[in-house]
Amino acid sequence: MNNIASVIGGGVIGGGWAARFLLNGWDVRVFDPDPEAERKIGEVMANARAALPMLYDCALPAEGRLSFHHSIAEAVEGADWVQESVSERLELKHKVIAEVQAAHPSVPIGSSTSGFKPSELQEGAADPSRIMVTHPFNPVYLLPLVEVVPSPVTSPDAVEQAKGILRSVGLYPQPVAKEIDAHIADRFLEAVWREALWLVKDGIATTQDIDDAIRFGFGLRWAQMGLFETYRVAGGEAGMRHFMAQFGPALQWPWTKLMDVPELTDELIDTIADQSDAQSGHLSIRQLERKRDRNLVAMMRALKQQGNAAGRLIAEHQRTIMPVPEAGNPMLTQARMVPVDWTDMNGHMNEGRYGQIFSDAAEAVMAYVGADEDYVARGLSYFTVETTVKYLAETHAGEEVVVHSRVTEGSGKKLRCFHEMKRASDGEVMATCDQLMLHVSLETRRTCAPPDDVAAKVGALAALHAEE
């Protein structure tokens, strides 16, 4: 039986929460009086289904069940978690929280608020100990950060429960030690936003100039190093102390107007809106979202390959959902979506990536016979010495594929596999690979006989796969 998440408020953020939980195997119950809520969440779900699976090298858990309800009480029935994502009006949030706690007193409640402190949300609540801020970032189904902000009266057990739930769906719960207006991240964003408004108002930069400065420069650094680590590197071998000594005096210079906010006159609003239209108005919001999602997938998969920041988090989450290989005739060794960074100038999967997916399939066979990461750490493995790949049909980003593998030779030092990659939707064979591997010692880098237990499992698979 699936866990249940209740999402109260089905806008951009609420829809993103629904997608994050649903695609990680939770049932999601939604309440939103907007008659368009089902359509809007459906569109967000379509984007999420096309993007989130690309982050992983295995299939996500079976999708949960999405349902829409006519009341808060109905939506929170049986819920393990409630995510409040209504408009930023404190009286509305108080009303929603009161209705949730009247219907389900024990359920933990997270609020997506970007500005209110948890103590403000708890005012007048029947049980303030179950209420906290869990502030995400758009798109919630891709970006992992969630600021978890308790008040002094929030139950520590409820906070730990919340962190566990968030981690289980691949999110990064960032604890905030003391409640403060706008938490941590939005305070940075607000500072940058204020300075950007001045730069536009004073005619120094356009909206595109500012966006280019971020996306072609420090934005990429921040994505994988953050602020302080970036500046530490800027200090060179002498480190952060040198950086502070060298650049600290600049804090006294009039570089920014951080505490001096420009008046948002009609003229300034029109200038910003017109420049933004010129910059991006040729694309619809959905097109911009898809562009954003594919860029984020490619960036985070690159970070995953390097084991850094958000990429490390994805790899850790992947290990918790990666299925254990099972014997079969044939074996299912891969089930995944083709990611956007696997395509080439022709728009289809690059031939080198077929080698990647067949290599991953072979590693699943190796794991089954005991030649896994621990085995490699002991100094033994199988090396590929020969492959023959046949490309039978085009494969495109976003397609779900499976690989079925058979051991066709499994005696002595040899492990030969025959892999078939198929389109999951119709079973068409898109490519095949005949792969010969030899058992080696990583110490000598030469072939050697495998231990008896591994040899026995290889032989058993070969015998199973020889059966018609």
C-alpha positions as CSV (number, residue, x, y, z in Angstrom):
1,M,0.0,0.0,0.0
2,N,1.4,3.4,-1.0
3,N,2.1,6.3,1.3
4,I,-0.3,9.2,0.9
5,A,0.6,12.9,0.4
6,S,-2.1,15.5,0.5
7,V,-1.5,18.7,-1.5
8,I,-3.6,21.7,-0.5
9,G,-3.4,24.2,-3.3
10,G,-2.7,23.1,-6.9
11,G,-0.8,26.0,-8.4
12,V,2.7,25.9,-9.8
13,I,4.3,24.9,-6.5
14,G,1.5,22.6,-5.4
15,G,1.5,20.9,-8.8
16,G,5.3,20.4,-8.5
17,W,4.9,18.8,-5.1
18,A,2.2,16.5,-6.5
19,A,4.5,15.4,-9.3
20,R,7.5,14.9,-7.0
21,F,5.5,12.6,-4.7
22,L,3.5,10.8,-7.4
23,L,6.5,9.9,-9.5
24,N,8.2,8.5,-6.4
25,G,5.3,6.0,-5.8
26,W,3.2,8.0,-3.4
27,D,-0.6,8.4,-3.8
28,V,-1.5,12.1,-4.0
29,R,-4.8,13.6,-2.9
30,V,-5.3,17.2,-4.1
31,F,-7.7,19.9,-2.9
32,D,-8.0,23.2,-4.9
33,P,-11.3,25.0,-5.5
34,D,-10.0,26.3,-8.8
35,P,-12.0,24.6,-11.6
36,E,-8.9,24.6,-13.7
37,A,-6.7,22.8,-11.1
38,E,-7.0,19.4,-12.6
39,R,-5.9,20.7,-16.1
40,K,-3.1,22.8,-14.6
41,I,-1.7,19.9,-12.5
42,G,-2.1,17.6,-15.5
43,E,0.2,19.9,-17.6
44,V,2.8,20.1,-14.8
45,M,2.6,16.3,-14.5
46,A,3.3,16.0,-18.2
47,N,6.4,18.0,-17.9
48,A,7.5,16.1,-14.8
49,R,7.0,12.7,-16.4
50,A,9.2,13.9,-19.3
51,A,12.0,15.2,-17.1
52,L,12.4,13.6,-13.7
53,P,13.0,10.0,-14.9
54,M,15.9,11.3,-17.1
55,L,17.9,12.1,-13.9
56,Y,18.1,8.4,-13.0
57,D,19.7,5.4,-14.6
58,C,16.9,3.1,-13.5
59,A,13.1,3.2,-13.6
60,L,11.4,5.3,-10.9
61,P,9.0,3.5,-8.6
62,A,5.6,2.7,-10.1
63,E,3.6,5.9,-10.2
64,G,1.1,6.5,-7.5
65,R,-2.6,7.4,-7.8
66,L,-3.6,11.0,-8.3
67,S,-7.0,12.1,-7.1
68,F,-8.9,15.4,-6.7
69,H,-11.2,16.1,-3.8
70,H,-14.0,18.5,-2.9
71,S,-12.9,19.4,0.6
72,I,-9.8,19.6,2.7
73,A,-11.2,17.0,5.1
74,E,-11.6,14.6,2.2
75,A,-8.2,15.3,0.8
76,V,-6.3,14.7,4.0
77,E,-8.1,11.5,4.9
78,G,-5.4,8.8,5.7
79,A,-2.6,11.2,4.7
80,D,1.0,10.6,5.9
81,W,2.0,14.1,5.0
82,V,0.2,17.3,4.1
83,Q,1.8,20.0,2.0
84,E,0.1,23.4,2.2
85,S,0.7,25.5,-1.0
86,V,-2.0,28.1,-1.0
87,S,-1.5,31.8,-1.7
88,E,0.7,33.9,0.5
89,R,-2.1,35.2,2.7
90,L,-1.6,34.4,6.4
91,E,-5.4,34.4,7.2
92,L,-5.9,31.8,4.3
93,K,-3.1,29.6,5.6
94,H,-4.5,29.7,9.1
95,K,-7.9,28.7,7.8
96,V,-6.4,25.8,5.8
97,I,-4.3,24.5,8.7
98,A,-7.3,24.7,11.0
99,E,-9.3,22.5,8.6
100,V,-6.5,20.0,8.2
101,Q,-6.0,19.6,11.9
102,A,-9.7,19.3,12.6
103,A,-9.9,16.4,10.1
104,H,-6.6,14.7,10.8
105,P,-5.0,16.0,14.1
106,S,-1.8,13.9,14.0
107,V,-0.6,14.5,10.5
108,P,2.6,16.6,10.0
109,I,2.0,19.7,8.0
110,G,4.6,21.5,5.8
111,S,4.0,24.9,4.3
112,S,5.5,26.0,1.0
113,T,5.5,29.6,2.2
114,S,8.5,31.6,1.0
115,G,8.0,34.4,3.5
116,F,6.1,33.6,6.7
117,K,7.8,32.2,9.8
118,P,6.5,28.9,11.2
119,S,5.5,30.7,14.5
120,E,3.2,32.9,12.4
121,L,1.6,29.9,10.7
122,Q,1.1,28.3,14.2
123,E,-0.9,31.2,15.6
124,G,-4.3,29.9,16.9
125,A,-3.5,26.3,15.7
126,A,-5.0,23.4,17.7
127,D,-1.6,21.6,17.7
128,P,1.3,23.9,16.6
129,S,3.8,21.1,17.2
130,R,2.9,19.5,13.9
131,I,3.4,22.6,11.8
132,M,6.6,23.7,10.0
133,V,7.8,25.4,6.9
134,T,9.0,23.2,4.1
135,H,9.9,25.7,1.4
136,P,10.7,24.2,-2.0
137,F,12.1,25.7,-5.3
138,N,10.4,25.7,-8.7
139,P,10.3,23.2,-10.4
140,V,9.7,21.1,-7.2
141,Y,9.8,17.9,-9.2
142,L,13.5,18.6,-10.3
143,L,15.2,21.0,-7.9
144,P,16.1,19.1,-4.6
145,L,16.3,21.9,-2.1
146,V,13.6,22.2,0.6
147,E,14.2,24.6,3.5
148,V,12.9,23.0,6.7
149,V,12.1,25.6,9.3
150,P,10.6,24.7,12.7
151,S,9.6,27.1,15.4
152,P,10.6,26.6,19.1
153,V,7.4,24.7,19.6
154,T,7.6,22.4,16.6
155,S,8.1,18.8,17.6
156,P,11.6,17.6,16.9
157,D,10.1,14.2,16.1
158,A,7.8,15.8,13.5
159,V,10.8,17.6,12.0
160,E,12.8,14.3,11.7
161,Q,9.8,12.6,10.2
162,A,9.5,15.4,7.6
163,K,13.2,15.1,6.7
164,G,12.8,11.4,6.2
165,I,9.8,11.8,4.0
166,L,11.6,14.5,1.9
167,R,14.7,12.4,1.5
168,S,12.6,9.4,0.4
169,V,11.4,11.3,-2.6
170,G,14.9,12.5,-3.6
171,L,14.8,16.0,-2.0
172,Y,17.4,17.7,0.1
173,P,16.0,18.9,3.4
174,Q,18.0,22.0,4.4
175,P,17.6,22.7,8.1
176,V,17.2,26.3,9.2
177,A,18.4,26.7,12.8
178,K,16.3,29.8,13.6
179,E,13.2,31.1,12.0
180,I,13.6,34.3,10.0
181,D,11.6,36.1,7.4
182,A,12.1,34.6,3.9
183,H,14.3,31.8,5.4
184,I,17.8,31.5,3.8
185,A,17.7,31.2,0.0
186,D,15.0,33.8,-0.7
187,R,17.0,36.4,1.2
188,F,19.8,35.9,-1.3
189,L,17.4,36.0,-4.2
190,E,15.8,39.2,-2.8
191,A,19.2,40.9,-2.5
192,V,20.1,40.0,-6.1
193,W,16.6,41.0,-7.3
194,R,16.8,44.4,-5.7
195,E,20.2,45.1,-7.3
196,A,18.9,43.9,-10.7
197,L,16.0,46.4,-10.4
198,W,18.4,49.2,-9.9
199,L,20.6,48.2,-12.8
200,V,17.6,48.2,-15.1
201,K,16.2,51.5,-13.7
202,D,19.5,53.3,-14.1
203,G,19.9,52.0,-17.7
204,I,23.1,50.0,-17.0
205,A,21.7,46.7,-18.0
206,T,18.7,45.1,-19.7
207,T,16.9,42.1,-18.3
208,Q,18.8,39.9,-20.8
209,D,22.1,41.4,-19.8
210,I,21.5,40.5,-16.2
211,D,20.2,37.0,-17.0
212,D,23.3,36.4,-19.2
213,A,25.6,37.5,-16.4
214,I,24.1,34.9,-14.2
215,R,23.7,31.9,-16.6
216,F,27.0,32.3,-18.4
217,G,29.0,33.1,-15.3
218,F,28.5,32.7,-11.5
219,G,25.3,30.8,-11.9
220,L,27.1,27.8,-13.2
221,R,29.6,28.1,-10.3
222,W,26.9,28.5,-7.7
223,A,25.1,25.4,-9.1
224,Q,27.9,23.1,-7.9
225,M,30.0,25.1,-5.3
226,G,27.7,27.6,-3.7
227,L,28.9,31.0,-2.5
228,F,31.5,30.5,0.1
229,E,33.3,27.6,-1.6
230,T,33.4,29.6,-4.8
231,Y,35.1,32.5,-3.0
232,R,37.4,30.1,-1.2
233,V,38.7,28.9,-4.6
234,A,39.0,32.5,-5.6
235,G,41.5,32.9,-2.8
236,G,43.9,30.5,-4.5
237,E,46.3,28.4,-2.5
238,A,46.1,30.8,0.4
239,G,42.4,30.0,0.7
240,M,39.5,31.9,2.2
241,R,41.5,34.1,4.6
242,H,43.5,35.5,1.7
243,F,40.2,36.1,-0.3
244,M,38.7,38.0,2.7
245,A,41.8,40.1,3.2
246,Q,42.0,40.9,-0.5
247,F,38.4,41.6,-1.2
248,G,36.9,42.4,2.2
249,P,37.5,46.1,1.8
250,A,35.2,46.1,-1.2
251,L,32.3,45.7,1.2
252,Q,32.8,49.4,2.1
253,W,32.7,50.5,-1.5
254,P,29.4,51.7,-3.0
255,W,29.1,48.8,-5.4
256,T,25.4,48.0,-4.7
257,K,22.3,49.7,-3.5
258,L,21.3,46.7,-1.4
259,M,19.3,48.5,1.3
260,D,18.0,51.2,-1.0
261,V,15.0,49.8,-3.0
262,P,13.9,51.6,-6.1
263,E,10.3,52.6,-6.3
264,L,8.4,50.2,-8.5
265,T,6.9,53.0,-10.7
266,D,4.7,52.2,-13.7
267,E,7.6,53.3,-15.9
268,L,10.1,50.9,-14.3
269,I,7.5,48.0,-14.4
270,D,6.8,48.7,-18.1
271,T,10.6,48.8,-18.9
272,I,11.2,45.5,-17.2
273,A,8.1,43.9,-18.8
274,D,9.0,45.1,-22.3
275,Q,12.6,44.0,-22.0
276,S,11.5,40.6,-20.7
277,D,9.0,40.3,-23.6
278,A,11.8,41.1,-26.1
279,Q,14.1,38.6,-24.5
280,S,11.7,35.6,-24.2
281,G,8.3,36.5,-25.5
282,H,8.7,34.4,-28.6
283,L,8.4,31.3,-26.4
284,S,5.4,30.1,-24.5
285,I,5.6,29.4,-20.8
286,R,5.4,25.7,-21.4
287,Q,8.2,26.0,-24.0
288,L,10.3,27.9,-21.5
289,E,9.6,25.3,-18.8
290,R,10.6,22.5,-21.1
291,K,13.8,24.3,-22.1
292,R,14.5,24.9,-18.4
293,D,13.8,21.3,-17.5
294,R,16.1,19.9,-20.2
295,N,18.9,22.2,-19.2
296,L,18.5,21.3,-15.5
297,V,18.5,17.6,-16.4
298,A,21.7,17.9,-18.4
299,M,23.5,20.0,-15.8
300,M,22.5,17.7,-12.9
301,R,23.4,14.6,-14.8
302,A,26.8,16.1,-15.4
303,L,27.1,16.8,-11.7
304,K,25.9,13.3,-11.0
305,Q,28.7,11.9,-13.2
306,Q,31.2,13.9,-11.2
307,G,29.6,13.0,-7.8
308,N,29.1,16.7,-6.8
309,A,26.4,18.7,-5.1
310,A,22.9,17.9,-6.5
311,G,24.4,15.2,-8.7
312,R,25.7,13.3,-5.6
313,L,22.2,13.5,-4.1
314,I,20.7,12.0,-7.3
315,A,23.2,9.1,-7.2
316,E,22.5,8.4,-3.5
317,H,18.7,8.4,-4.2
318,Q,19.2,6.2,-7.2
319,R,20.9,3.6,-5.1
320,T,17.8,3.4,-2.9
321,I,15.4,2.8,-5.8
322,M,17.7,0.7,-8.1
323,P,16.1,-2.8,-8.3
324,V,18.2,-5.9,-7.3
325,P,18.9,-8.0,-10.4
326,E,16.9,-11.2,-10.6
327,A,17.5,-14.4,-12.6
328,G,15.3,-14.9,-15.6
329,N,15.4,-16.1,-19.1
330,P,16.1,-13.4,-20.3
331,M,17.2,-11.2,-17.4
332,L,15.8,-7.7,-17.2
333,T,19.0,-5.7,-16.8
334,Q,18.0,-2.1,-17.7
335,A,14.7,-0.2,-17.4
336,R,15.1,3.5,-17.9
337,M,14.3,6.7,-19.9
338,V,16.8,7.9,-22.5
339,P,18.1,11.2,-21.1
340,V,18.4,14.4,-23.2
341,D,22.2,14.5,-22.9
342,W,22.5,11.1,-24.8
343,T,21.4,12.6,-28.2
344,D,23.6,13.9,-31.0
345,M,23.3,16.5,-33.8
346,N,20.8,14.1,-35.6
347,G,18.5,14.2,-32.7
348,H,18.8,10.5,-31.8
349,M,20.8,8.6,-29.3
350,N,24.5,8.7,-30.0
351,E,26.1,5.4,-30.8
352,G,28.5,5.7,-27.9
353,R,25.5,5.7,-25.5
354,Y,24.5,2.3,-26.8
355,G,27.8,1.1,-25.4
356,Q,26.9,2.8,-22.1
357,I,23.5,1.2,-21.7
358,F,24.9,-2.3,-22.7
359,S,27.8,-1.7,-20.2
360,D,25.2,-0.9,-17.5
361,A,23.3,-4.1,-18.4
362,A,26.5,-6.2,-18.2
363,E,27.1,-4.7,-14.7
364,A,23.7,-5.8,-13.7
365,V,24.6,-9.4,-14.7
366,M,27.9,-9.0,-12.9
367,A,26.2,-7.8,-9.8
368,Y,23.9,-10.9,-9.9
369,V,26.8,-13.3,-10.0
370,G,28.6,-11.5,-7.2
371,A,31.0,-9.3,-9.2
372,D,29.7,-6.1,-7.7
373,E,31.3,-3.0,-6.2
374,D,32.6,-5.0,-3.2
375,Y,34.0,-7.6,-5.5
376,V,35.9,-4.9,-7.4
377,A,37.2,-3.5,-4.1
378,R,38.6,-6.9,-3.4
379,G,40.7,-6.6,-6.6
380,L,38.7,-8.7,-9.1
381,S,36.4,-7.9,-12.0
382,Y,35.3,-8.7,-15.6
383,F,36.7,-6.6,-18.5
384,T,35.0,-6.3,-21.8
385,V,37.3,-7.5,-24.6
386,E,35.0,-7.6,-27.6
387,T,31.5,-6.2,-28.6
388,T,29.4,-6.3,-31.7
389,V,26.6,-3.8,-31.6
390,K,23.8,-3.7,-34.2
391,Y,21.7,-0.5,-34.5
392,L,18.2,-1.4,-35.7
393,A,16.0,1.6,-35.0
394,E,16.4,5.2,-33.9
395,T,16.2,6.0,-30.2
396,H,15.2,9.4,-29.0
397,A,15.4,11.3,-25.7
398,G,12.4,10.7,-23.5
399,E,11.8,7.2,-24.8
400,E,11.5,4.4,-22.2
401,V,13.7,1.4,-23.0
402,V,14.5,-2.0,-21.4
403,V,17.4,-4.3,-21.9
404,H,17.0,-8.1,-21.8
405,S,20.3,-10.0,-21.3
406,R,21.3,-13.7,-21.7
407,V,24.5,-15.3,-20.7
408,T,25.6,-17.3,-23.8
409,E,28.9,-18.5,-22.5
410,G,29.9,-18.9,-18.9
411,S,32.9,-21.2,-18.3
412,G,36.4,-20.6,-17.1
413,K,37.5,-17.0,-17.5
414,K,34.8,-16.2,-20.0
415,L,31.5,-14.4,-19.5
416,R,29.6,-13.7,-22.8
417,C,26.3,-11.8,-22.9
418,F,23.8,-11.1,-25.6
419,H,21.8,-8.0,-24.9
420,E,18.6,-6.8,-26.6
421,M,17.5,-3.2,-26.1
422,K,13.8,-2.7,-26.7
423,R,11.3,0.2,-26.8
424,A,9.2,-0.3,-23.7
425,S,6.0,0.9,-25.3
426,D,5.8,-1.7,-28.1
427,G,8.7,-4.1,-27.5
428,E,10.5,-3.3,-30.8
429,V,14.2,-4.3,-30.7
430,M,16.2,-1.1,-31.2
431,A,19.7,-2.5,-30.8
432,T,21.6,-5.7,-29.9
433,C,25.0,-6.3,-28.5
434,D,27.1,-9.4,-28.3
435,Q,29.7,-8.8,-25.5
436,L,32.6,-10.9,-24.4
437,M,34.1,-10.3,-21.0
438,L,37.1,-11.9,-19.3
439,H,37.8,-12.3,-15.6
440,V,40.8,-10.3,-14.4
441,S,42.9,-9.5,-11.4
442,L,43.0,-5.8,-10.8
443,E,46.3,-6.2,-9.1
444,T,48.1,-7.8,-12.1
445,R,45.7,-6.4,-14.8
446,R,45.8,-9.9,-16.3
447,T,43.2,-12.6,-16.8
448,C,42.6,-15.1,-14.0
449,A,40.0,-17.7,-13.0
450,P,37.0,-16.4,-10.9
451,P,36.4,-17.7,-7.4
452,D,34.3,-20.9,-7.3
453,D,31.1,-19.1,-6.0
454,V,31.2,-16.6,-8.9
455,A,32.0,-19.3,-11.4
456,A,29.1,-21.4,-10.2
457,K,26.6,-18.5,-10.6
458,V,27.9,-17.7,-14.1
459,G,27.6,-21.3,-15.1
460,A,24.1,-21.6,-13.7
461,L,23.0,-18.5,-15.6
462,A,24.5,-19.9,-18.8
463,A,22.6,-23.1,-18.3
464,L,19.3,-21.3,-17.6
465,H,19.7,-19.1,-20.7
466,A,20.5,-22.1,-22.9
467,E,17.0,-23.4,-22.3
468,E,14.4,-22.7,-24.9
